[in-house]
Amino acid sequence: MAEDAESDAESRVRAKRSDDRRGHLDRLSKLPDSLLCQVLLNLPTKDVVKTSVLSSRWENLWRSVPGLDLGYGDFPEYNAFVSFVDSFLGFNSESCLQNFKLNYQYLRRKYEWNWTELDNANVTWWINTVIKRKVEHLHLSDVIFINPKSVSLPSVKVMYLDMVKFANDWAFEMLISGCPVLESLTIERSACDNVDYLRVCSLSLLSFTLVGHCNEDMNKEQVVAIDAHKLEYLKLYCHETASFIINNPASLVKMAIDIRFNLSFEKRFDPNDLPKRNMIRNFLIGISNVKEMDISSYTLEAICNYSRCERLPLFRNLSSLHADFDDCRDLVNLQGRSQLVFYLNLIVTYRLLATELKLMSYFLENSTILKKLTLRLGSFRGNEESAFLKKLLTIPRLSSSCQVVIL
């Protein structure tokens, strides 16, 4: 009897789960096809195709999803991959395509990074096809751009390039100039490694992210030049790039930087290197209007070394600063060279050492409009925290509204 009761209970649970699934499917089935396709647009294409087994209504619905998110690894062999992409782009060929994400990585690994004429022909045809279908989001991984005669991507608003190679500097510049409504550009990993002068010139760009190598052994004198008068957000995470040029920076609101200007333990900042000094000066002037900044300890170190030669510009609009400090002594050395903190409505996060109160004293005693100072005390032991807090309370605050928060 007990076994029968247990079996009945399990059957009821299974039946309830089945009813729940059917109920969920029924709720989805009530949606119009156009809305279902927008939901499926958020899934990888291989998962979208699997929905074809749900019912007769879903059998061909995946063909109408306005996006392709596919990689060679989703197929057992190359010809099947090519055939599927060709077929998919042939479905509803007159309709607009929102997203096109193509990852050739597995293919390139299989052929040991050799690029054949067939591969280039396929990618060229696919990109030309999605252009005709007015693609808005273009995400390419592990492909090569050969010298184009012309580039026209009139509808692309978001572009993501991951490990994309260009024949030369001009090929990259043509790609960007061929996107008249581009709003967001992201370049990741070894994309554009073979481009010596990476020029991003755009009248429409709002957001630019460049994430390169963080390899101290790199010795690449690459130049990154940004000319985008509408740019609001800038993220630079690349240690090996030697020079940064920012033109028309007035609209810049937020930025995150982890750069070294290609300086390292082996290649130190040379005060006699006037071109490097001029470049750093112009870069700092170019970002001096920013309102929110996230800056790494490596970048702070480079700026500190530069500040021993020249005075830093004022950051009058800065309202939020997040900085990582390996050692606060370098930043303390900036006290006489920059009036940065006088204009901060500031939140600072710092892993303090018990003996390093000088930096905190500087912020509290010199910031007239400082609203909030957040301290992360992660290295104290025993009575160290209590002793530190007592010392902190004795520091005078120039800003009467300043709040100190201890984490």
QUIMOCOR-V449620 format. One line per field, one symbol per residue. phi: phi as a letter, one per 40 degrees, with the letter a starting at -180 (. if undefined). psi: psi as a letter, one per 20 degrees, with the letter a starting at -180 (. if undefined). A space follows every 50 residues. Layout:
phi = ???
psi = ???
//
This chain:
phi = .cccccccccccccccccccccccccccccccdcccccccccbcdccccc ccccacccdbccccccabbabdccbcaccccccccdcccccfccccbcbb bbbcdccccccfgcbccccccccccccccccccfcbbbbbbgbbbcdcca babcbcbbbbbbfcbbcaccccccccccbcbcbbbbbbfcdgccbcbcbb bacbcbbbbbbbcbbcccbbccbbbbbacbdbbbbbbaccccbbbbbfcc ccbbabbbbbfgbaccbccbdcccdcccccdcccccbccccbbbbccccd ccccccccbaccccbcccbabbbbbcacccccccdcbabdccbcbbbbba cccccbcccccccccbccbcbabbbbcbbcbfccccccccccccccbccc ccbbbbb
psi = gghgghghghhhgghggghgghgghhghhiqqhhhhhhgihiqqhhhghh iiigrhhigjhhhiplqpnqqhiiqhrghhggggggggihpliirqpgqo opojghghggjljporhgghggggggghghghjlphooopplrporoqhq pomiiphppoookpqqhahhgghhggijnijphppppqcjpjhjohnnoo opiiphpppoobqloiiqmplqpoponnijphppponohiphqppoqljh ipgqqppnqikkqahhnrpohingggggggghghhhjiiqhppoqrhggg gghgghiihqqqrqmhipippoqpphpihghhiigjiqkgiijpnqoppp nqqhimigghhgghiiohkphpopponijqqcjggghghghhhipqphoi jppppp.
//
